[in-house]
Amino acid sequence: MGKLKSKGVLAGVGALLIVVLIGVGLYFLGGDDQSALERLRDIAVIFVVLTSVITVILLAAITAALILLFMQLKDRAIPILDETKGTVNRIRGTAYFMTEEAVKPLVAVVGKYARIRAMSRVVTGKQKKPPKVER
């Protein structure tokens, strides 16, 4: 980590040195008929334009990278969604099968048993008393 940090500091110092050298060079390139303030104004305009150009280039690169990322995601997401849809349909079919083939007959048998018990209670006259609730 220390090596990486020192390289970053050296890169920052190098970039600052280059900017200062460009500024000094542009200042000395100005004509003798210009005052120092006019030279500094021209240098500032040049740096503003240079910064704008660099910003546009970086924004174009970021836009291209985002477009590429979205295309990659689309190519990977659609097959995953299709597979998920197939899995959901398979689960839906399994649930329908379980409802129709396993649970429905069991519910019918339990219903018939409850009906027979209720009929036998009515015929024999043995009603169950509800449990007492203590308060």
C-alpha positions, 0 to 999 in steps of 0.5 A, spaced: 500 500 500 505 504 501 508 503 494 502 505 491 501 511 495 508 513 493 507 512 486 500 516 486 504 522 490 509 522 485 504 522 479 500 528 482 507 532 483 509 530 476 502 533 473 503 539 477 510 540 475 507 539 467 502 544 468 506 549 471 511 548 466 506 549 460 504 555 464 511 558 464 512 556 457 505 560 455 507 566 459 514 567 455 511 565 448 506 572 449 508 578 445 512 583 448 506 588 446 502 584 452 502 586 459 503 580 464 495 581 466 493 579 458 498 574 458 495 571 464 488 571 461 490 568 455 493 562 459 487 561 463 483 561 457 487 556 454 487 552 461 479 552 461 479 550 454 484 544 455 480 542 461 473 542 457 476 538 452 479 533 457 472 533 461 468 531 454 473 526 452 472 523 459 464 523 459 464 520 452 469 514 455 464 513 461 458 513 456 461 508 452 463 504 458 456 504 461 453 503 454 457 497 453 455 495 461 448 495 459 449 491 453 453 485 457 447 485 462 442 485 457 445 479 454 446 475 461 440 477 464 435 475 458 437 468 459 437 468 466 430 471 466 428 465 461 430 460 465 427 463 471 420 463 468 421 456 466 422 454 473 416 458 475 412 454 470 415 447 473 413 449 480 406 451 478 405 445 475 408 441 481 403 445 485 397 444 481 399 436 480 399 436 488 393 439 489 389 435 484 392 428 485 394 428 492 391 433 497 384 433 493 382 426 495 385 426 502 380 432 503 375 428 500 376 422 505 377 427 511 370 430 509 367 423 508 369 421 515 367 428 519 360 427 515 360 420 518 362 422 525 357 427 525 351 423 523 353 417 528 353 423 533 346 425 531 343 418 531 346 416 537 345 422 541 352 423 544 354 430 543 360 432 545 360 438 550 365 443 549 371 444 554 370 448 560 374 455 559 376 457 566 377 465 567 
